[in-house]
Structures are given as structure tokens and as C-alpha cells.
Amino acid sequence: MDETIGTEIDGYAVVAGHWPLVGPFSPVRTGYASQALTSLVSYLGCAVHAEDGLADGEDVDRLLAAAREALAALPAVMESAQERRRAWPQ
């Protein structure tokens, strides 16, 4: 991956800067995190179709590994959110 093209972005630093894994937590931060997730998935959907979105097989492998890791974690997030929802009155 050529890191010299465009702006260098460290995804871990972006998350840590806005949504530190140790908190603080708030409904607003949680909402923004879910919106960011949706936006990033949309971006990836466009990027994988763009001619310059992936340079080689290693880029594809990195994307697939990261996507698999994220998808593996989502069911637990969804279940936790559903449990919280069931705990509150309608």
C-alpha cells in the first residue's frame, strides 16, 4: 500500500481520538460511532470498485482480513444493544 499518496490516515488514531475504547462513553459518541461505521462501509463499497482503490492482492488480503474481523465482532455488539433495548420500557 502506497502511504505517500494523499493524506496519511491512521484508522486506529482516528478511533482513539474520537472514541477511546476505555471511554468516556455517551449516547452522542455512541451514535456518532455508529454513523461513522455506516460511512466507512459505504466508502469501502465505493473504493473496492474504483480502479485505484486497491493496488494489488496484498491490499485485497488486508481489506478482507479487516472486514472479517469487524464482521465477527458485530453480532456481539448487536446482541448487547438488543439486550439493553429489552431492558428499557417501550
DAJO-V280696 format. One record per backbone hydrogen bond with DSSP energy under -0.5 kcal/mol. CO is the residue of the C=O (numbers start at 1). NH is the residue of the N-H. E is the energy in kcal/mol with one decimal. If there is no record, write none. Layout:
BEGIN
co;nh;e
CO;NH;E
CO;NH;E
END
This chain:
BEGIN
co;nh;e
1;3;-1.0
2;5;-0.9
7;9;-0.5
9;11;-0.8
10;14;-2.2
11;15;-2.3
12;16;-2.7
13;17;-2.2
14;18;-1.4
15;19;-4.0
20;23;-2.1
26;30;-2.5
27;31;-2.4
28;32;-2.6
29;33;-2.3
30;34;-2.0
31;35;-2.1
32;36;-2.6
33;37;-2.3
34;38;-2.0
35;39;-2.4
36;40;-2.8
37;41;-2.3
38;42;-2.1
39;43;-2.5
40;44;-2.7
41;45;-2.3
42;46;-1.8
43;47;-3.1
44;48;-2.5
46;49;-0.8
46;50;-1.1
50;53;-1.7
50;54;-0.5
56;60;-1.7
57;61;-2.7
58;62;-2.4
59;63;-2.5
60;64;-2.9
61;65;-2.4
62;66;-2.4
63;67;-2.7
64;68;-2.5
65;69;-2.1
66;70;-2.4
67;71;-2.8
68;72;-2.2
69;73;-1.2
70;74;-1.3
71;75;-0.7
73;77;-1.4
74;78;-2.9
75;79;-2.6
76;80;-2.3
77;81;-2.3
78;82;-2.5
79;83;-2.5
80;84;-2.2
81;85;-2.4
82;86;-2.4
83;87;-1.4
84;88;-0.7
85;88;-1.0
END
